[in-house]
Amino acid sequence: MAQYALPVLFTLIVWWLTTGLVLLAVNCRRVTYPWSLSLATLLLAGSLLCLQWVSDETSVAAAYLAFCCGVLIWGWLEVSYYTGMVTGPRPQACPAGVTGWRRFWLALKASLYHELAIIVLGGLVILLTWQAPNQVGTWTFVILWLMRWSAKLNIFFGVPNINLQWFPEHLRYLDSFIVRRPMNPLFPLSIMASLVTAGLVLSSLTHGDAAPEDVAAALLLGTLILLAILEHGFLVLPLHDSVLWHWALPAISRGDDPPAQHGISAPGIPTSAGGFRRQAGPPADLDAAVAYGPSPPRSVPCSNGR
């Protein structure tokens, strides 16, 4: 039983802890941001080196270590984005009245450098582990990547719940790109595709002759996908998930005061599924967007969410 329970519990703890640590770093004073990014960069370098080494190892411990490497590599992207260090060439609000593809293009320009950093790091991770027997770290990164993009697109097309209170003030202009809707056509397709993927990953557990390291890998990755699906659910369901990271949020974001009415984060980090989450209806005093994340903040579709 421990063979099945431990990977699930481990993924839950990593998801909860890394999301909280990113939120904690982002909600500190801006003078601390260079220190946070420096630490994240050291962890990034160490994780890339470790991932290259552990990808040649096939053991239960190697599966766990590769998973952690994938999460920490993604964590650098979260920290660099939410601290405002790596965003885009046009970090400005969307002009009033802009819709359609023009709005999408402006949203993309608001976080273009971040999106390019995801592609570059993703390519590097794939290159470092190419044809290696242990692909857990690579698939961890890819799951966070795809589920984050799914969350961003759903936020862009419209969801009812975005928690702007979690978002740092210097990125609040992103709210101007967000539309509040009860649902959008992409959302059910995203959930169905994610559930099918999780089922395929976990189906290997039905093989009685599965090696222990394969069982661990399937449960680590399958649980991560399910957590990303949960974070997608936070975008449309009236759930107060801020209690999970009470220790990492400033008092106003914990709900100590009555929540502002507002109408999506990972990642955590994997909050894949990305991030910063909801509240129903637009607030009068905030014009910010929040990100996804299996992981911390959920971000606007073309902005970055675990």
C-alpha positions, 0 to 999 in steps of 0.5 A, a space after each residue: 500500500 505504501 508503494 501507492 500512497 507515498 507518491 501521491 502524498 509526496 506530490 501533494 506536499 510538493 504542490 502545496 509547499 512550492 506554491 506557498 513558497 512562491 506566494 511568500 516570495 511574491 508577497 514580500 517587499 520588492 527589495 527582496 525580489 533580486 534575492 528571491 530570483 538569485 536563489 531561484 536561479 541557483 536552484 535552477 542551475 542545480 536542478 538542470 545538472 541534477 536532472 541530466 544526471 538522474 535521467 540515466 538512473 532507473 530507481 524509485 529514488 531517481 523518479 522522485 528526484 527527477 520529479 523535484 528537478 522538474 518542479 524546481 525548474 518550473 519554479 524559476 519561471 514562476 518566480 521570475 514572472 511574478 516578481 516582474 523580472 521576466 515579463 514582456 515588451 509591453 507591460 501595460 494594460 489593454 486599451 479600452 474597447 480592444 477585443 478579439 485577436 488584437 486583445 490576444 496579441 497585446 496580452 501576449 506582448 505583456 508576457 512574451 519574454 516569459 513565454 519564450 523563457 518557458 519554450 527555451 527551458 522546455 527545449 533545454 530539459 528535453 535536450 538534457 534528457 533525450 533518449 534517457 531511461 528516466 523521463 519523469 523530470 521532463 514529463 513533470 515540466 511538460 505537464 506544468 507547461 501545458 496545464 499552465 497554457 490551458 489555464 491561461 487560455 481559459 482565463 483569457 476566454 472567460 471564467 467567473 473566478 479570479 483571485 486578484 488579491 493574491 497578485 503583486 501590485 506591479 502586475 495588476 494591469 493584467 486584469 484588463 485582458 480578462 473577461 468574466 464569464 460563467 463558462 467558455 467552450 474551451 473549459 470542458 474540452 480542457 477538463 476532458 483532455 486532462 482527464 483522459 491524459 491522467 487516465 492513460 498515465 495511471 493505466 500502467 498501474 493496472 499491469 501487475 508486472 509494473 516495476 516499482 519505479 514505474 509505479 512511482 513515476 505514474 503516480 507522481 505524474 498522474 497526481 500532478 495532472 489531477 491537481 492541475 485539473 483541480 486548479 482548473 476547477 477553482 476557476 469556475 467553482 466558488 471554493 475558498 482555497 486561500 486557506 491552504 496557503 494562509 501562511 504565505 499570503 498577506 492578511 488582506 488576501 487571506 480573507 481576514 477582511 470581507 473579500 472584494 467582489 471579483 469575477 487562476 494560478 500553479 503549478 505548483 507551482 505546479 498550481 499546472 496546473 499553475 496560481 492565483 485564484 478567484 473571486 466573483 465579479 470585478 473589484 472597484 479598486 483593483 485592475 489586475 489579473 491573476 495567474 494560474 498555477 500546479 502551482 502558484 499564481 494562475 496567470 492570464 492566458 497570454 501573460 504564465 500556472 503549481 
